[in-house]
Amino acid sequence: MKNFLIVGASSGIGLALAQSLQKQGHQIFTIARNHQVELENIGIKQILMDISKPLNNLSEHLPEILNGVAYCPGTINLKPFHRLSEEEIMNDFQVNTMGAVRVLQATFPALKKSQGASVLLFSTVASNLGMGFHASIALAKSGVEGLAKSLAAEWAINKIRVNVIAPSLTDTPLASKLLNTDEKKEASNKRHPLGRIGNVEDIVPMASLLLSEKSDWITGQIIGIDGGMGSLKP
Ligand SMILES: NC(=O)c1ccc[n+]([C@@H]2O[C@H](COP(=O)([O-])OP(=O)(O)OC[C@H]3O[C@@H](n4cnc5c(N)ncnc54)[C@H](OP(=O)(O)O)[C@@H]3O)[C@@H](O)[C@H]2O)c1
């Protein structure tokens, strides 16, 4: 049994990942702003916290040794660049990037103690593939990718691995505005080389693998799970 912290586990990918890891017999701690009944029903310890602000004594709520952290909070704020306010850009940066910085600084001592821990961050296909109206999220997630690469190098000596999953459009509450009509869903499906958008079941197995010792020679990688969107033009 291992100890995992899943940040952003009240919905979407983080929720499905927490449920899957719990089923595998691990002890799971979660962070989100909102309480999640589905997690309570399976006995998962929930820490209610806003990671876009400085964290208050996070380590007090966590075990002394952490075997892994997955950081899942994200935003989708798609707009023409000239209409993005500084406040919106800073909010995307706080939630996607600075939140990860805060959580990883707070959990580093516990990760180090495990001498084989794994950190998983989330980026987006739009960091690498230029996509119109994605300037703010691409800025924030490119920061996440840079952070992951740097930490993978810096923490290798502590046997802490750091990897990133970069999904394309995935059917979660975060993406609901982009998928709220059949027409939008169909158009999104068609944009992907494999003919469909993703769902949490496309992401969770890789997330789970990257957190486990089965991937213990993989670090510093940005893994696209995107139906071919990030690298193919059929
Ligand atoms: N879904 C997509 O199409 C898509 C595409 C590309 C990349 N991604 C990335 O994949 C990751 C997971 O996305 P998802 O679709 O599963 O998102 P989601 O359904 O919106 O879930 C995000 C989770 O993060 C938590 N969260 C958000 N802001 C927070 C804050 N300030 N403090 C604490 N917790 C916070 C939310 O809980 P509370 O609201 O309760 O705080 C929620 O549990 C994200 O990093 C996202 O950028 C998703």
Ligand as a Chemical Component Dictionary entry (heavy atoms), coordinates in Angstrom:
data_LIG
# 
_chem_comp.id                   LIG 
_chem_comp.type                 NON-POLYMER 
_chem_comp.pdbx_formal_charge   0 
_chem_comp.three_letter_code    LIG 
# 
loop_
_chem_comp_atom.comp_id 
_chem_comp_atom.atom_id 
_chem_comp_atom.alt_atom_id 
_chem_comp_atom.type_symbol 
_chem_comp_atom.charge 
_chem_comp_atom.model_Cartn_x 
_chem_comp_atom.model_Cartn_y 
_chem_comp_atom.model_Cartn_z 
_chem_comp_atom.pdbx_ordinal 
LIG N1  N1  N 0  -10.581 18.233 -19.880 1  
LIG C1  C1  C 0  -9.854  18.638 -20.903 2  
LIG O1  O1  O 0  -10.339 18.801 -22.054 3  
LIG C2  C2  C 0  -8.383  18.889 -20.737 4  
LIG C3  C3  C 0  -7.601  19.151 -21.888 5  
LIG C4  C4  C 0  -6.251  19.413 -21.733 6  
LIG C5  C5  C 0  -5.666  19.404 -20.484 7  
LIG N2  N2  N 1  -6.444  19.122 -19.386 8  
LIG C6  C6  C 0  -5.809  19.175 -18.071 9  
LIG O2  O2  O 0  -6.082  17.986 -17.346 10 
LIG C7  C7  C 0  -6.146  18.282 -15.949 11 
LIG C8  C8  C 0  -7.427  17.717 -15.352 12 
LIG O3  O3  O 0  -8.520  18.365 -15.972 13 
LIG P1  P1  P 0  -10.056 17.965 -15.744 14 
LIG O4  O4  O 0  -10.698 18.100 -17.074 15 
LIG O5  O5  O -1 -10.144 16.699 -14.993 16 
LIG O6  O6  O 0  -10.521 19.216 -14.830 17 
LIG P2  P2  P 0  -11.784 19.383 -13.845 18 
LIG O7  O7  O 0  -12.841 18.400 -14.144 19 
LIG O8  O8  O 0  -12.135 20.838 -13.877 20 
LIG O9  O9  O 0  -11.137 19.060 -12.427 21 
LIG C9  C9  C 0  -10.208 19.964 -11.873 22 
LIG C10 C10 C 0  -10.055 19.686 -10.405 23 
LIG O10 O10 O 0  -9.168  20.681 -9.862  24 
LIG C11 C11 C 0  -9.774  21.281 -8.712  25 
LIG N3  N3  N 0  -9.388  22.687 -8.612  26 
LIG C12 C12 C 0  -9.547  23.651 -9.541  27 
LIG N4  N4  N 0  -9.136  24.821 -9.068  28 
LIG C13 C13 C 0  -8.699  24.589 -7.806  29 
LIG C14 C14 C 0  -8.175  25.424 -6.764  30 
LIG N5  N5  N 0  -8.007  26.744 -6.956  31 
LIG N6  N6  N 0  -7.836  24.863 -5.582  32 
LIG C15 C15 C 0  -8.010  23.529 -5.375  33 
LIG N7  N7  N 0  -8.514  22.699 -6.320  34 
LIG C16 C16 C 0  -8.856  23.222 -7.521  35 
LIG C17 C17 C 0  -11.279 21.130 -8.947  36 
LIG O11 O11 O 0  -11.965 21.079 -7.709  37 
LIG P3  P3  P 0  -12.748 22.284 -7.007  38 
LIG O12 O12 O 0  -13.451 23.042 -8.083  39 
LIG O13 O13 O 0  -13.620 21.560 -6.044  40 
LIG O14 O14 O 0  -11.688 23.085 -6.323  41 
LIG C18 C18 C 0  -11.335 19.768 -9.613  42 
LIG O15 O15 O 0  -11.340 18.747 -8.634  43 
LIG C19 C19 C 0  -6.052  19.815 -15.843 44 
LIG O16 O16 O 0  -4.738  20.188 -15.495 45 
LIG C20 C20 C 0  -6.363  20.301 -17.228 46 
LIG O17 O17 O 0  -5.757  21.544 -17.530 47 
LIG C21 C21 C 0  -7.778  18.860 -19.475 48 
# 
loop_
_chem_comp_bond.comp_id 
_chem_comp_bond.atom_id_1 
_chem_comp_bond.atom_id_2 
_chem_comp_bond.value_order 
_chem_comp_bond.pdbx_ordinal 
LIG N1  C1  SING 1  
LIG C1  O1  DOUB 2  
LIG C1  C2  SING 3  
LIG C2  C3  SING 4  
LIG C2  C21 DOUB 5  
LIG C3  C4  DOUB 6  
LIG C4  C5  SING 7  
LIG C5  N2  DOUB 8  
LIG N2  C6  SING 9  
LIG N2  C21 SING 10 
LIG C6  O2  SING 11 
LIG C6  C20 SING 12 
LIG O2  C7  SING 13 
LIG C7  C8  SING 14 
LIG C7  C19 SING 15 
LIG C8  O3  SING 16 
LIG O3  P1  SING 17 
LIG P1  O4  DOUB 18 
LIG P1  O5  SING 19 
LIG P1  O6  SING 20 
LIG O6  P2  SING 21 
LIG P2  O7  DOUB 22 
LIG P2  O8  SING 23 
LIG P2  O9  SING 24 
LIG O9  C9  SING 25 
LIG C9  C10 SING 26 
LIG C10 O10 SING 27 
LIG C10 C18 SING 28 
LIG O10 C11 SING 29 
LIG C11 N3  SING 30 
LIG C11 C17 SING 31 
LIG N3  C12 SING 32 
LIG N3  C16 SING 33 
LIG C12 N4  DOUB 34 
LIG N4  C13 SING 35 
LIG C13 C14 SING 36 
LIG C13 C16 DOUB 37 
LIG C14 N5  SING 38 
LIG C14 N6  DOUB 39 
LIG N6  C15 SING 40 
LIG C15 N7  DOUB 41 
LIG N7  C16 SING 42 
LIG C17 O11 SING 43 
LIG C17 C18 SING 44 
LIG O11 P3  SING 45 
LIG P3  O12 DOUB 46 
LIG P3  O13 SING 47 
LIG P3  O14 SING 48 
LIG C18 O15 SING 49 
LIG C19 O16 SING 50 
LIG C19 C20 SING 51 
LIG C20 O17 SING 52 
# 
